[in-house]
Amino acid sequence: MFDPALPLSPRSARLSPEEALAAQIRMVLETRPGQLPWRPDFGCSLNELVGQPATAQALSRARVHIEEALRRWLPEVSVARCEVRVITRLGTTERPREVPLAEAAIIPLGTHAELAIDLDLQTDLGP
C-alpha cells in the first residue's frame, strides 16, 4: 500500500485514516494506466469510456473497471456495492448560427457527461 499523506514539511498535517483511504481511492480511480511512467500499469481504465455512448453495457464495464482496479491496487478494501450512473449537464437552448438545425436538436441534451460513482466499501477501518 502507498501512503498519500506524505508530509511536505515538518508542520504539514497528516490525514486521518478515513481521509487517507479516500485519497488513495481517488488516486486509483482518477489515474489512467500509462499516466505514471514509473508504474505504467497503475490506475483504472475508465478513460476507455470517454466518447462512448452511455449505455447500460458501458456503465457495467465502468463498474467492472472500478472493482478490478480497487481489488488490484487496494487489496485491503473490499467493494460491497458499486453503483455507476451518468450525470449530464444541460446545454444551452440557443442555437448558434453555424450549427445546422438538425444538429441543434441535440444541444439542449448536453454534450458533457460525468460518471457518478457510489461505493460501499469494507476495510479494516469498518464500512
MITI-32991 format. One record per residue: residue number from 1; x negated, y negated, z negated of N, C-alpha, C, O, CB in turn. Coordinates in pm, whole numbers. Each point is the difference from the previous one (the first is absolute). Glycine has a CB too. Example, Ala and Ser with C-alpha at 12.3 -4.5 7.8 and 13.67 -1.06 7.14 Angstrom:
REM MITI-32991
 pos n_east n_north   n_up ca_east ca_north  ca_up c_east c_north   c_up o_east o_north   o_up cb_east cb_north  cb_up
   1  -1319     569   -780      89     -119      0    -90    -120      0   -104       2    -66     293      115    -59
   2   -154    -222    197     -82     -119     -6     77    -109    -73    -51    -111    -17     -67      174    232
***
This chain:
REM MITI-32991
 pos n_east n_north   n_up ca_east ca_north  ca_up c_east c_north   c_up o_east o_north   o_up cb_east cb_north  cb_up
   1    -84     119      0      84     -119      0    -88    -124      0   -107       0    -60     291      124    -62
   2   -140    -229    188     -76     -124      3     66    -102    -91    119      11    -30    -195       36    265
   3     -1    -144   -280      49      -98    -96     14    -135     67   -101     -64     30      -6      190   -219
   4    232    -174    215      18     -130     64    -20    -115    -96      0    -116     40     157      222    118
   5   -175     -75   -286      -9     -105   -101   -144     -36    -31    -32     -32   -115     248      111     19
   6   -303     -73    194    -139      -36    -23     -8    -148    -34     50     -83     76    -129      263     82
   7     20    -214   -269      -7     -142    -38    -95     -76     92   -107      49     36     157       13   -275
   8     -9    -182    276     -84      -84     85    -98     -80    -82   -103     -45     50     286       33    117
   9   -151      -7   -292     -89      -69    -92     24      57   -139    100      68    -21    -102     -280    163
  10    -87     186   -236      21       53   -135    130     -48    -63     54      67    -89    -299      -58     63
  11    296    -122     70     122      -54    -59    127      45     72    110     -34    -43    -243     -161    -30
  12    119     273    182     117       44     74     86      94    -84    -51      88    -70     -77     -111    284
  13    257       2   -206      93       86    -74     14     133     72     -1       4    123     125     -205   -211
  14   -111     307     14      21      132     58    150      22     18     82     -59    -70    -294      149    -37
  15    245      -5    201     140       32     23     47     105    -99    -78      83    -46      51     -138    289
  16    155      49   -276      58      106    -83      2     128     83    -14      -7    122     158     -160   -254
  17   -129     283     70       6      125     77    111       0    106    -19      53    109     -72       65   -310
  18    206    -176    169     110       -6     95    -33     -91    117     29      32    115     132       11   -301
  19   -224    -159    156     -39      -93    107   -109      60     87      1     -18    122      60     -175   -269
  20   -154     265     87    -107       64     76     56     106     94    -41       8    116    -119      -50   -304
  21    256     122    140      61      102     84     77     -64    115     -8      46    114      24      107   -312
  22     60    -259    168      74      -70    106    -96     -56    105     29       6    119     152      -64   -284
  23   -295       5    123    -100      -53     94    -59     113     85    -23     -18    119     -30     -169   -280
  24     28     302     99     -54      114     74     99      49    105    -38      32    113     -98       33   -313
  25    262     -58    164     103       44     94      8     -96    117      8      42    115     122       65   -302
  26   -132    -237    159       4     -100    108   -122      13     90     10     -13    122     120     -143   -271
  27   -247     180     89    -122       17     80     14     116     97    -33     -12    118    -103      -83   -306
  28    186     207    138      16      117     86     99     -28    111    -29      27    117     -25      123   -310
  29    170    -206    159     107      -19     99    -27    -113     98     47       4    113     109       83   -281
  30   -232    -189    125     -22     -116     87   -131       8     79    -29     -88     81     159      -46   -243
  31   -207     240    141    -124       18     76     27      99    111     50     110    -25    -194     -161   -177
  32    112      13    326      18       93    110   -127      80     20   -110     -54    -15     277     -100    126
  33   -155     282    -78    -120       80     26    -88     -68    105     48     -48    103      79      259   -162
  34   -256    -213     32     -96      -65     89    -32    -142    -40    -95     -59     53     179      202    127
  35     -8    -200   -270     -21     -139    -41   -126     -16    -85    -65    -104      5     313       69      2
  36   -282     136    -84    -119       -5    -85   -111      81     66      8     123      3     133     -151   -213
  37   -245     -37    262    -104       73     72    -71     105    -85    -44     102     52      13     -303     87
  38     19     177   -269     -71       93    -87     89     118    -41    -49      99    -55     -91     -290    -27
  39    272     182    108      92      110    -29    113      -6    104    112     -40    -32    -169       37   -219
  40     26      44    374      96      -18    110    129      81    -14     99     -33     65    -293      -11     76
  41    194     147   -222     122       81    -15     92     -50   -111    110      52    -17    -239      142    102
  42     85    -295   -162      79      -52   -111    119     -79     51    -10     -72     99    -195       63   -241
  43    318      23     75     117      -82     28    122      81     37      6     121    -23    -159     -297     97
  44    250     107    -18     128       58     37     29     -38    145    -23    -114     40     109      104   -280
  45    -36     103    317      19      -19    144    130     -71     36     58      29    105    -193      174    -70
  46    182    -294   -118     123      -71     30    -13     -88    125    100     -32     64     -46       34   -307
  47   -176     -40    277     -21      -85    118     45      70    128     24     -68    100    -215      -41   -217
  48    203     242    116      48       73    118    144     -37     34     45      22    112    -200      166   -169
  49    227    -242    -39     141      -33     20     21    -141     53    112     -35     38     -58      193   -220
  50   -157    -239    185      14     -138     49     41       2    146    -62      67     83    -112     -149   -248
  51    277       8    196      49      -10    137     94     112     39     50       2    113    -260     -115    -58
  52    237     206   -146      90      112     29    141     -36    -45     18     -81    -91    -207      246     66
  53    290    -105     89     137      -23    -45     19      54   -142    -61     100    -37     144      -88    275
  54      0     -77   -315      24       40   -139    107     108     -5    112     -23    -47    -177     -207    -34
  55     30     347    130      93      113      2    -13      78   -130    -92     -21    -79      79       34    331
  56    107      78   -274      -6       87   -117   -127      85      3    -60      25   -104     312      -19     94
  57   -293      37    129    -123       79     13   -122     -82    -37    -92      52    -65     200       84    244
  58   -112    -261   -139    -114      -87    -34     -7     -24   -150   -109       1    -58     127     -112    283
  59     96      90   -288       2      -20   -145    -41     128    -73    -65      -5   -104     245     -169    130
  60   -141     287     28     -41      128    -58   -151      19     13    -65      48    -94     290       49    149
  61   -282    -134     61    -147        7     19    -70     -93    -98   -104      36    -55     135       20    298
  62     25    -175   -265     -60      -94    -96     -2      62   -139   -100     -10    -71     181     -186    208
  63     28     259   -175       7       64   -132   -107     110    -12    -66      11   -103     315      -60     92
  64   -265     129    116    -102      105      0   -140     -59    -11    -83      49    -77     234       97    215
  65   -179    -254    -61    -131      -66     -6    -28     -50   -142   -111      16    -51     133      -84    293
  66     78       7   -304     -17      -56   -135    -28     111   -100    -94      -9    -79     248     -180    137
  67    -73     294    -55     -17      109    -96   -135      69     18    -67      32    -98     315        1     94
  68   -289     -10    130    -129       65     26   -116     -87    -46    -96      51    -59     198       69    253
  69    -95    -250   -166    -110      -90    -39    -13      -6   -152   -111       5    -53     148     -140    262
  70     76     124   -278      -7       -6   -146    -49     132    -59    -76       1    -96     263     -169     97
  71   -143     279     57     -46      131    -47   -150      14     20    -70      55    -86     295       44    140
  72   -276    -147     58    -141       15     31    -88     -93    -83   -101      44    -57     165       23    286
  73    -27    -196   -236     -88      -99    -59     27     -26   -148    -87     -53    -70      72      -49    293
  74    131     136   -270      32      -16   -143     60     130    -52    120       6    -29     -81     -257     59
  75   -120     354    -41      54      132    -39     63       2   -139     77      92    -30    -249        8    176
  76    141    -197   -230      60       -4   -133    143     -56      3     67      -5   -103    -297      -24      7
  77    275     -12    215     134      -55     17     85     104     74    -40      53    103     -48     -293    -99
  78    205     266    -58      95       92     63    121     -82     46     59     -73    -79    -137      270    -66
  79    113    -184    272     113      -75     55    128      77    -27     20     109     54    -166     -212    126
  80    233      47   -263     129       62    -31    105     -41    104     87      80     35    -145      -78   -280
  81     49    -126    293      95      -51    100    -69    -105     82    -73     -85    -53     270      132    -96
  82   -175     -42    279     -55     -100     91    111     -39     97     46      81     80    -283       12   -100
  83    279    -217     10     105      -51     89    -59    -112     85    -61     -94    -51     245      155   -116
  84   -165     -48    297     -51     -100     94    118     -56     77     81      74     56    -307       44    -36
  85    235    -251    -17     106      -63     77    -56    -120     75   -109     -50    -32     283      126   -135
  86   -101    -121    265     -44     -111     84     73    -127    -44    121       0    -22    -167      157    216
  87    -30    -264   -205      56     -132    -28    -31     -87    121   -117     -19     35      90       44   -290
  88    130     -77    318     -21      -87    116     25    -144    -41     79     -28    -90     -11      211    249
  89   -136    -270    -92      23     -143    -19     82     -48    119    -35      24    115    -182      -57   -247
  90    324     -34    101      84      -48    109    -70    -111     76    -65     -87    -58     270      149    -71
  91   -191     -56    258     -60     -103     86     91    -120      9    105      -6    -64    -224      182    194
  92     78    -268    -53      79     -122     20    115      29     96     -8      93     81    -196     -236   -122
  93    310      66     32     112       16     94    -18     -88    122     78      10     96      73       46   -288
  94   -251    -143    191     -26      -83    117    -73      80    106    -87      82    -31      79     -287   -114
  95     42     181    270     -67       68    110    -94     -99     68     45     -96     63     151      254    -30
  96   -328    -134    -46     -92      -87     73     27      11    150     37     106     49    -211      -80   -230
  97    155    -136    254      29       -4    144    -74     107     80     53      52     98     -13     -294   -123
  98   -163     274    -17     -79       95     77     41     146    -23    -52      89     67    -134     -251    -78
  99    277     187    -83      45      138    -28    125      27     83    100     -72    -11    -197       66   -225
 100     93     111    319     119       33     80    120      34    -90    -18      46   -113    -133       39    296
 101    270    -108   -132     122       20    -77     11     144    -52     42      21   -114      68     -199    251
 102   -145     276    -56      11      140    -43    -91      28   -120     40      70    -93      17       -3    329
 103   -177    -121   -233     -93       22   -111     39     -83   -122    -32      37   -113    -149       12    279
 104    248    -160   -144      40      -87   -110     99      70    -93     15     -40   -115     -54     -159    261
 105    106     302    -96      97       70    -82    -66      70   -119     64      22   -103      79       10    306
 106   -270       3   -189     -67       70   -111    -70     -95    -96    -45      44   -106      15      150    258
 107     21    -321   -120     -68      -96    -88     63      -4   -138    -73       2    -99      12     -137    298
 108    196     130   -211      57       -3   -136    -27     127    -81     11      -2   -122     165     -147    211
 109   -211     257    -24     -28      124    -72   -134      -6    -71    -25      77    -94     162       48    259
 110   -220    -213   -122    -133      -12    -60    -98      91     72     37     105     53      66     -162   -274
 111   -227      16    221    -103       82     65   -107      39   -100   -100      61     37     146     -175    181
 112    -27      78   -342     -97       32   -103     67      88   -105    107     -33    -51    -231     -184     92
 113     59     328    -72      54       90   -101   -113      44    -92   -116       7     41     299       71    116
 114   -148     -49   -278     -97       49    -99     55     127    -62    121      21     -5    -205     -256    -42
 115     -7     319      0      41      118    -74      7     -34   -147    -91     -62    -55     -13      215    227
 116    212    -113   -236      12      -10   -145    -16     142    -53     68      92     45      86     -298    -36
 117   -243     222   -104     -31      132    -54     34       1   -148    -53     -80    -77    -130      117    249
 118    271      53   -211      34       19   -141    -57     135    -42     30     103     59     183     -244    -41
 119   -295     139   -122     -65      122    -48     36      27   -144      2     -91    -83    -189       55    243
 120    214     161   -190       5       47   -137   -118      95    -13    -10      99     72     267     -123    -94
 121   -346      -8    -71    -124       76    -15    -10      60   -140     58     -50    -96    -170      -99    265
 122     39     255   -176     -30       63   -128   -153      -2    -15    -72      44     89     285      106    -83
 123   -261    -201   -119    -144       -5    -26    -25      34   -146     93      28    -76    -127     -201    257
 124    -93     170   -218     -37       19   -139     58    -112    -86     21      17   -120    -231      101    191
 125    235    -233     -9      55     -115    -71    150      15    -25     58     -73    -79    -235      -70    181
 126    240     239    -33     144       20     -9     63     -33    134    -70     -20     99      69      -33   -345
 127    136      46    249      69      -30    128    -19    -143     44     52     -40    104     115      213   -160
***
